[in-house]
């Protein structure tokens, strides 16, 4: 199911989005923002992964005995 979200942008940002769509980089304004959100989610996940790697490197990681330990 999809939801409609309305956002307000300064003119310069709105022009940037419209230009990206017009140049064919995105099929629509919605696709532009979906791509932006996916990139943000990926970056957030990568930051969490890097933080976990640092914890493991500094012997602060937790060893799980089963998937139930994730809760």
N, C-alpha and C positions, 0 to 999 in steps of 0.2 A: 504494500500500500504506500502511496506517496502522499506527502503533505506539501502544501504551498507555503513558502516563507517569503515575506517581502522584506527587502533591505533598502536602506538609504545610503547612497554613496555621494561623495563630493564629485563635482563635474569631471575633474581630471581622472578620477578612478573609473567613473562610468564610461568615459571616452576610451580608456585603456581596454576595458572589457569589450566594448563594442568593436574596437579595432581588431582585437585578437580573434573575435568571431568572424568579422568581415574578411580577415586575411586567410580564414580557413583553418586556423589553429584549433578551433573548437566548433562543433556543430551548432551550438546554441549557448546563450548566456547561462542556462542551467548547467550545461556540460562544463563550462568554465569553472563554475563554483563547485561542482561535484569533484572535478579534478583537483582543485585547490584543497578541498576537504580531505580527499584521499591522501594527498601529499602531507597534510598536517598530521593526519592519523599515523601515517607511516613514520614520520619524524618523531612523533611521541613514542611510538613503539620502539624505534631504534634507540632513543634516549634511555628508555627503561631497560632495554637489553644491555646497553653499554654500562649502565649503573650496576646491573646484576653481574656483569663480567668483572667489574672492579671489585665488587664484594667478594667474588670467588677468588680473585687474584690476591686479595688481602686476607684470605682465610676467614671471611665473615659470611660465607655462603651457608645455606641450610641444606642438608641432605634429606631428601624425601624418601620415605620407605615405600610409599604408594601414592597413587593419585589422590586418595582421600586426604592426604596431608596438605594438599593445595588449599583446602577450605580454611 
